[in-house]
């Protein structure tokens, strides 16, 4: 989030399936006046017992504010929109223009016209924008924070920002343009252009519950099934390549890495239950998954609403599900995603809110480990980088090279709070100092 970032555009060798005259890349993000290191220090602190995320000061549009996009009349632009931020989702809209969505996360989709886009961090949208024939007027290009994701709204927070679609540089620039209550595009209903029927019932179901809670040091962490991801002493790839026949035994990868072994070509479904009152965009490395179901918004519910084990009443799974690699879950709700384990590798599945990744909201999918050993390798540069950083490159998660099932000394999460210690008690303890 401090700025070491950019756009990587990969052209399809078969050409783009939709016609356009010119392509333009637009990155959006948020900006903090402080660097991440000091923000993290105050965030992961017992004096922040509720886990309130640091709030940015403003929004960026191609790494600037009040940006300009010079357009020509009567043209079709392919606008590649990338949210390269680390925290807050954004709404986008344009004055007197429309987005014609044609791709999400690199997956071409049937055209879908909308006035309003909702884009979480790490998501990408390709849209066609058709410019007007008249050049007498310039138009506002708006972006706004999803304020539901913020615990508070400080006075220095810029809530929305205006950039400009410029037809005539000598004409006046517009003021902000505010839309009424317009529904934004629901990505669940996007149909891939290269249709793929819903994968069959899964061979392997991974059910994970998202919880934000405090541990014994008073700090607020994020958990999948009561495990907050804790960095192993040896990277999982190094453990895999140094473990021989043990590589397909999940134990060696550590008790606090929340790892799963996936067998070659099995159908995997992840059921994610969000017990938190916030939205979370989750990202899977190595795959574009099918979106089988996303539950509603249950923020006003007294309790979270998990995925029912007998299926959701009245819901029909789509025949041709949307596919992408980053999907948000609604407050106190759930989603189901499905993919085929046909890409051997070690893949992270995590919340793409950087603050929640710092808190440990991640798990590891170790896909077809024996194929990785057989057909892949780590080059000298990889080992040299680890050596220069003081990272061990052999052994299990604890660094044990003699007995891969002995995890003595591994990195583990902080011990739990004493039984009966409530969140209210934590706050009282903090403010008693």
Number of C-alpha atoms within 10 A of each C-alpha: 15 13 10 5 9 11 12 7 9 7 8 9 6 6 8 10 11 10 11 15 11 12 13 11 14 18 18 22 26 24 21 15 9 12 12 14 10 9 15 15 9 13 23 20 15 21 18 17 24 21 22 14 21 18 20 21 17 19 27 21 21 18 16 14 13 15 16 18 14 12 18 18 12 13 15 19 19 23 21 20 22 23 23 24 26 20 27 26 27 22 16 20 22 23 18 12 17 18 23 20 24 25 23 23 17 19 19 23 20 15 18 17 15 18 18 19 21 20 25 28 28 22 25 23 23 25 24 25 19 19 19 17 11 12 16 13 16 22 22 24 26 22 24 19 22 17 13 12 16 17 14 13 13 11 7 10 14 15 14 18 21 21 23 21 23 23 21 16 14 10 12 12 17 17 13 17 16 12 12 6 6 9 11 15 17 10 19 17 13 21 23 20 16 11 15 14 11 17 17 11 11 15 13 14 15 12 14 17 17 22 20 21 22 23 17 15 14 23 20 23 27 25 22 22 13 17 22 26 26 22 17 20 22 23 19 26 20 20 27 26 22 18 19 11 12 18 25 20 16 17 18 25 31 24 20 20 22 21 22 18 17 24 21 16 15 16 19 22 23 18 21 22 26 26 19 20 21 17 22 26 22 22 24 20 16 18 17 20 24 24 25 23 21 19 19 14 18 16 17 10 12 8 13 19 19 17 20 9 6 6 9 12 7 6 9 10 12 16 13 20 24 26 29 25 24 24 26 21 21 23 23 25 26 27 21 21 23 26 21 21 20 16 15 22 20 21 18 16 17 23 26 25 24 18 23 21 16 18 24 24 27 26 24 20 21 26 24 22 23 19 14 19 20 9 8 12 11 11 8 9 9 12 15 13 11 16 12 8 9 9 15 18 21 21 25 32 31 25 24 20 15 9 12 21 19 17 18 10 11 20 17 17 18 15 10 14 15 9 6 7 12 13 15 10 10 23 16 12 14 13 9 7 6
